[in-house]
Amino acid sequence: MKIGILGSGSVGKAIGAGFAALGHDVKMGSREPDRDDVKEWRKGAGGKTSSGTFAEAAAHAQLAVLATAWSGTENAIKLAKPENLVGKVVIDTTNPLDFSVPGRPPVLAVAGGDSAGENVQRWLPQARVVKAFNIVGNPDMFRPSYPGGPPTMFIAGNDDGAKNEVRQVLEAFGWPDTVDLGGIENARYLEPLAMVWIVNYFRSGKGGSAFKLIRK
């Protein structure tokens, strides 16, 4: 499958490398596609990887991953050109983080009656947006390994077919336990859940944690 990664930060690199390891054709979109760290990523990820503009990555994609810092997300979508993503599954990994207070954990810039996921779906009205991967640190996005077994990934989106595709991606990435929370409006709960992970990370200085739904 052809994968377009919109964003060249740590999340985009981790997910892009995961897709490359599974044999997919991955193009990373960036404002600076020939930046040194992007070249290093291509070399390290191996497989069929390339880089280009946001628009080139979006046009390349059969499935796209939105992996930008929130402050640049709307502009990245404009650069990608929404028409390049019409009808396509877009995995939204973003959290709307506000880092404006130095020395403190970020806060949610969008919360309560709205969410980043809903904004992304509005900005991409003809794409099939699915919120996923936002509740775990990037080192654990591909093939997480925990003593208690694989953690749980919660997803949300309006299109059941798109969520089934994302469920298959997650299973291939080592996430066999996926819980569908329903429509994209439920990103309102997934993004605050990510804040639990983030605040714990800032307080403890340690990653290596994930959520697991325990059932009777």
ZIWODA-V886818 format. One record per residue. N is the residue number from 1. PHI is phi as a letter, one per 30 degrees, with the letter a starting at -180 (999 if undefined). OMEGA is omega in degrees with one decimal (999 if undefined). NEAR is the number of other C-alpha atoms within 8 Angstrom. Layout:
BEGIN
N;PHI;OMEGA;NEAR / N;PHI;OMEGA;NEAR
END
This chain:
BEGIN
1;999;175.9;6 / 2;c;-176.2;11 / 3;c;173.5;16 / 4;c;177.4;17 / 5;c;179.9;17 / 6;c;-177.1;18 / 7;k;-174.9;13 / 8;c;174.8;14 / 9;d;-173.7;8 / 10;d;179.1;7 / 11;d;178.2;9 / 12;e;179.7;16 / 13;d;-178.7;10 / 14;d;-178.7;12 / 15;d;177.6;11 / 16;d;178.2;12 / 17;d;176.7;10 / 18;d;177.5;10 / 19;d;179.4;12 / 20;d;179.5;15 / 21;d;178.9;10 / 22;d;173.8;7 / 23;j;-179.8;8 / 24;d;178.7;12 / 25;c;-168.9;12 / 26;c;173.1;14 / 27;c;178.9;15 / 28;c;177.3;19 / 29;c;-177.2;18 / 30;a;171.9;12 / 31;d;179.2;6 / 32;b;-173.0;7 / 33;d;178.8;11 / 34;c;177.3;8 / 35;d;-174.9;7 / 36;e;-177.5;6 / 37;d;175.9;6 / 38;d;175.3;11 / 39;d;178.3;9 / 40;d;177.9;8 / 41;d;179.3;9 / 42;e;-179.4;11 / 43;d;-177.1;7 / 44;d;-178.0;6 / 45;d;179.9;11 / 46;i;179.8;10 / 47;i;-179.5;9 / 48;c;-178.9;9 / 49;b;177.5;12 / 50;a;176.7;8 / 51;b;-179.8;13 / 52;a;177.0;14 / 53;d;174.5;13 / 54;e;-179.3;16 / 55;d;179.3;12 / 56;d;178.8;10 / 57;d;179.9;18 / 58;d;179.0;16 / 59;d;179.1;9 / 60;d;-166.4;10 / 61;d;158.4;12 / 62;c;172.2;10 / 63;b;-177.6;12 / 64;c;176.2;15 / 65;b;176.9;13 / 66;c;-172.5;13 / 67;b;-177.4;14 / 68;c;166.6;13 / 69;d;-173.9;10 / 70;e;-177.5;10 / 71;d;-179.2;6 / 72;c;-171.6;8 / 73;d;-177.7;9 / 74;d;179.7;10 / 75;d;178.3;7 / 76;d;178.2;12 / 77;d;176.6;12 / 78;d;179.3;8 / 79;d;179.1;8 / 80;d;-177.5;14 / 81;i;-177.8;10 / 82;e;179.7;12 / 83;d;176.8;5 / 84;d;-175.3;9 / 85;c;-179.9;16 / 86;d;177.5;9 / 87;i;-175.5;7 / 88;c;171.7;10 / 89;d;176.1;14 / 90;b;175.4;13 / 91;d;-179.6;13 / 92;c;-179.8;15 / 93;c;-167.7;11 / 94;d;166.2;12 / 95;b;-174.3;11 / 96;d;-171.8;13 / 97;d;177.3;10 / 98;c;-177.8;8 / 99;c;-169.8;9 / 100;d;179.4;5 / 101;c;-177.1;7 / 102;d;174.8;5 / 103;i;179.6;4 / 104;b;174.3;6 / 105;e;177.2;9 / 106;d;172.8;9 / 107;b;178.2;8 / 108;d;177.4;11 / 109;d;176.9;7 / 110;b;-177.0;8 / 111;a;177.9;9 / 112;i;-176.0;6 / 113;d;179.2;5 / 114;a;-179.0;10 / 115;a;173.8;14 / 116;d;-178.8;13 / 117;e;179.0;15 / 118;d;175.4;11 / 119;d;-179.3;9 / 120;d;178.6;11 / 121;d;176.5;12 / 122;d;179.6;7 / 123;d;178.4;9 / 124;b;-170.0;12 / 125;d;-178.7;6 / 126;c;173.2;8 / 127;c;-179.3;13 / 128;c;-171.8;13 / 129;d;175.7;17 / 130;b;176.1;18 / 131;d;178.2;14 / 132;a;175.5;12 / 133;i;-173.3;9 / 134;d;-172.3;13 / 135;c;-177.4;13 / 136;b;177.5;12 / 137;d;-174.4;10 / 138;e;178.5;9 / 139;d;-178.1;8 / 140;c;-178.0;10 / 141;d;179.7;12 / 142;c;178.0;10 / 143;h;177.0;8 / 144;d;-179.4;11 / 145;b;179.9;7 / 146;b;-179.3;7 / 147;e;-179.1;4 / 148;d;-178.4;4 / 149;j;-175.5;6 / 150;d;177.7;12 / 151;d;-178.3;12 / 152;c;171.9;13 / 153;c;176.1;13 / 154;c;179.7;10 / 155;b;177.1;14 / 156;a;178.2;16 / 157;l;-175.0;16 / 158;d;-172.4;10 / 159;c;-177.2;10 / 160;d;178.1;7 / 161;d;177.9;6 / 162;d;180.0;12 / 163;d;175.1;13 / 164;d;176.7;8 / 165;d;179.9;9 / 166;d;175.9;10 / 167;e;178.0;9 / 168;d;176.0;8 / 169;d;-178.4;8 / 170;d;179.3;11 / 171;d;177.8;10 / 172;d;179.0;8 / 173;d;178.8;10 / 174;j;178.3;10 / 175;c;-178.0;14 / 176;d;-178.1;8 / 177;c;179.6;9 / 178;c;179.6;11 / 179;c;179.6;8 / 180;d;-179.0;8 / 181;d;179.7;8 / 182;j;-172.5;9 / 183;d;-175.3;9 / 184;d;177.7;14 / 185;d;179.2;11 / 186;d;166.0;11 / 187;d;176.4;13 / 188;d;179.8;14 / 189;c;-179.9;7 / 190;d;-179.2;12 / 191;d;170.9;14 / 192;d;175.6;10 / 193;d;175.3;9 / 194;e;179.1;12 / 195;d;175.2;10 / 196;d;178.2;8 / 197;d;-174.6;12 / 198;d;-179.8;9 / 199;d;176.9;9 / 200;d;178.1;10 / 201;d;-179.3;10 / 202;d;-178.2;9 / 203;d;-175.2;6 / 204;c;-175.3;6 / 205;i;-176.5;7 / 206;b;170.4;7 / 207;c;175.2;6 / 208;i;176.6;7 / 209;b;-179.4;7 / 210;a;-178.8;9 / 211;c;174.9;9 / 212;b;175.8;8 / 213;d;-179.0;6 / 214;c;-175.5;4 / 215;c;171.4;3 / 216;d;999;2
END
